[in-house]
Amino acid sequence: MKDPEDLPGCQAIISSLEQRWSKADQEIFIAAVILNPIYQTSPFSLLPQFRTAEIISLMTRLWQRFFQSAPPDDFALDLMEFLGKRGNYSSLDVICNVEKNRAEKNVCDLHQNFNHLLLIITRILGGDSRTYEYLPGIHLSRKTRPPSGLVCRPPSNCLCKFGLL
């Protein structure tokens, strides 16, 4: 993005995002991030408007908007426990880490899968690296093409089953 030719495009994209964000219901998106137990307030940690009192105020406004009533009496205390990972939420970090590790083991690396898929396509089409030139939307330099005759095997950590090998 340091190329001067990219600057107008970057500015147009940023301007478009800012315009859409200004029209969006920002409080809901912010609350969704805060209520995500993995992230909570970490993306907003440098912003003073996201101290605990302001977060409770935000969540109270959203509660009232969604349910047309005041939140329960213990709402603020529960929210403080959640944000501080205390009380009912004291093991939240452990549970999040277990789930994160489980998800990482079950998900293939996107880059590896893309390369693997290209190898499968090449193999299906005859193993000739020139077949890349005939695949619409795939433009690879000669350096990134696999050599012909390359054996196509999925990555060892990949649990995806293509059924083509």
N, C-alpha and C positions, 0 to 999 in steps of 0.2 A: 504494500500500500504506500510505499514511499515514492513510487514512480509518479512523476508529475502528470502523466497521462491518466492515471487512475484517480486523481484528486476530484475531478468533476463528478465522476460516478460515485465515489465514496460520499461526497457531500450530498448528492441527490438521495442516496440510500439513507443516510443519517437524518436528513430533513424529512423524508417520508416516514421513517420510524418515529421521530419526535412528533410529527403531526398526528399519526395514528395513536401514539401513547397519550397525547393530550386529550383525545376524544374517548379513550378507553376508561372503563371503570377501574381506575388504578388501585383503589383500596382493596378490591377483591383479589387482584393479582398479588398484591403485597401480602395480604392475609394468607393466601395459599402458600406462599414461600415460608412465611413465619410458622404456619401450622405443619409444614413438612418437617418431621422430626430429625431428618438428616441435616437440613440447613438452618432451620429456625431463624434467628436474627443475624447470623454470620454475614450474609451479603450486605446487611445494612449497619454493620457494627460501627462504622465511622460517622454515621449520621445521627446527630443528637435527637432528631424527631422520632427515633425508634428506641427510646428508653422504655423501660417496663411500663411506666404510667401512660405513656402515649400509645403503647401497644394495647394495653387494657382498654383505653378509650376507643381505639380503632375497632377492636373486636366487639365491644359493647354496642357501638353504632351499627356494625354489621348484623349483630344478633337482633337488634331492634328492627332493623330493616327487613331481615328475612322472616322473622317470627312475629312481628308486630306486637311484641311484648318486651318487658324488661328481662334481662337475663336472670338466672337463678341467683340466690344470695351468695352462694359459694363460687360463682363464676370467676371473679377476679382472683380468689385464692387458688383455684384450680389452674388458672392460666399462669399465675406466678410460679406454681410448682412445676408446670410443664416447661416454662422457659428456663427455670433454674435446675431442671432435671432432679427434683426432690420429691419426696413423698411417693405417691402412686407412680411417678415417672422416674424414679431413681435408677432404674435399670434400662432406661431408654437407649443410652449409648450402646450398651451390650447388645440389645436386641437389634438395633440399627446395624451394628457391625456384623452380626451374624447374618442378617438378611442381605447386606451389601456383599459380603463374601460369597454367599450362596448364589446370588445373582451373577456375580462376576465369573463364577465357575461354569454357569449354565449359558453364558452368552459368548458367542464367538466374536473375536476381534473383527470389526467391520472391514478394515484394510485387508486382513488375511483372507476373509471370505470373498471380497471383491476379486482379489488376485486369484484365489482358488476357482471362482466362477469363470473368470477369463480363461484359466487353464482348461477347465472342463469344456468350455465352448470351443477352444482351439482343438482339443482332443476329438470332440464330436465332429468337428468340421474337417478332420483329417490330420490334425497335428501340425499343419503348416502355419508358421507364424504370420504368413501373408494374409491369413483369414481375418486378422484384425482390421485390415483395410476395408473389408466388406461388411463389418458390423456397424450399423448406424449409431451415431452418437458416441462412439468410442474412438478417440484420437490419441494414439500413443506414439511416442517417438520410438525409433528403432532401439534405443538404449533400454526402454522399459519392456520391450517384448520378450517373452520367454524364448529360449532357443528351441528349435523344433526337436521333437523327440523327447521333450522333458516329461518325466513321469509325473502324473497328476495325483497327488495325495492330499487329503485335508490336513490342516494343522493338527498337531497332536492334542491340543487343548480344545479343539472345536467339537461341540456336541451336535452340530447340525448334520443331518443325514440327507445327502443329495440323491442317493440311490443310483448314482451314475458310475460308480467305480467298481 
